[in-house]
Amino acid sequence: MTTRHSLWLLALSPVIWSLHFTAAYITAAIWCAKFPGTDLLKVRHLTAIYTVIALGIVTLQIFLGYRKHRSSTTHAHHKDSLEGRERFLGLTQLLISSLSFLAITYNAYAVYVFRSCE
């Protein structure tokens, strides 16, 4: 994989997190605006679907970053070579995707804390 494509993969996990965040909170806001004082059971189900999809994509990103980072054990991160840059981008993708995984999990947890729209 070339470096140009790798840079786009770095941004994918945070974008997935932001889409999950937006979808979960817009779903809850619309539900509470239309049905004030009701239970959030359907919102929780929709958020669970959003979460499974988002975590699946981010988990794939984590796997790809790990595989890219471990693809060549002979080149160090600090060496100025194509393999070294690819390994560094793989590590960066792994870490950013892991942080996005935690953010998505934390975001989904917020919907389960509240029981109703009140």
SVG drawing of the C-alpha trace seen along z (x, -y; Angstrom):
<svg xmlns="http://www.w3.org/2000/svg" viewBox="-45 -18 63 27">
<polyline fill="none" stroke="black" stroke-width="0.4" points="0.0,0.0 1.4,-3.4 1.9,-6.2 -0.7,-8.4 -3.5,-5.9 -2.2,-5.3 -2.8,-8.9 -6.5,-8.6 -6.8,-5.5 -5.5,-7.5 -8.6,-9.8 -11.2,-7.0 -11.6,-5.9 -12.1,-9.4 -14.6,-10.1 -16.5,-6.9 -16.5,-8.0 -17.9,-11.4 -20.6,-9.9 -21.5,-7.5 -21.6,-10.4 -23.8,-12.5 -26.2,-9.6 -26.6,-8.5 -27.3,-12.0 -29.5,-13.1 -31.6,-9.9 -32.0,-10.6 -32.9,-14.2 -35.5,-13.5 -37.0,-10.7 -37.3,-12.9 -38.7,-15.8 -41.4,-13.6 -42.1,-11.5 -41.3,-13.5 -41.3,-11.6 -41.1,-8.1 -38.7,-5.3 -35.5,-5.3 -35.7,-1.5 -35.9,-2.0 -33.1,-4.6 -31.0,-2.1 -31.6,0.5 -30.7,-1.9 -27.6,-3.0 -26.6,0.6 -26.9,1.1 -24.8,-2.1 -22.3,-0.9 -21.9,2.6 -21.3,1.2 -18.9,-1.5 -16.9,0.9 -16.7,3.4 -15.2,0.8 -12.8,-0.5 -11.8,3.0 -10.9,3.7 -8.8,0.5 -7.0,1.7 -6.3,5.0 -5.0,3.3 -2.8,1.0 -1.4,3.8 -0.7,5.8 1.0,2.9 3.1,2.2 4.2,5.8 4.8,6.3 8.5,5.8 10.5,6.4 13.8,5.4 13.2,1.6 13.0,-0.7 10.6,-3.6 13.4,-6.2 15.1,-5.2 14.2,-7.3 13.0,-4.6 9.7,-3.7 9.3,-0.6 10.0,-2.6 7.4,-5.2 4.9,-2.5 5.5,-0.9 5.1,-4.2 1.9,-4.9 0.7,-1.5 1.4,-2.2 -0.3,-5.6 -3.3,-4.0 -3.4,-1.4 -3.3,-3.9 -5.8,-6.4 -8.2,-3.5 -7.8,-2.2 -8.7,-5.7 -11.7,-5.9 -12.8,-2.4 -12.8,-3.7 -14.6,-6.9 -17.3,-5.0 -17.8,-2.7 -18.0,-5.7 -20.4,-7.4 -22.7,-4.4 -22.6,-4.1 -24.0,-7.6 -27.3,-6.5 -27.7,-3.6 -27.3,-5.7 -30.5,-7.7 -33.7,-5.7 -36.2,-8.3 -36.3,-11.6 -36.9,-13.6"/>
</svg>
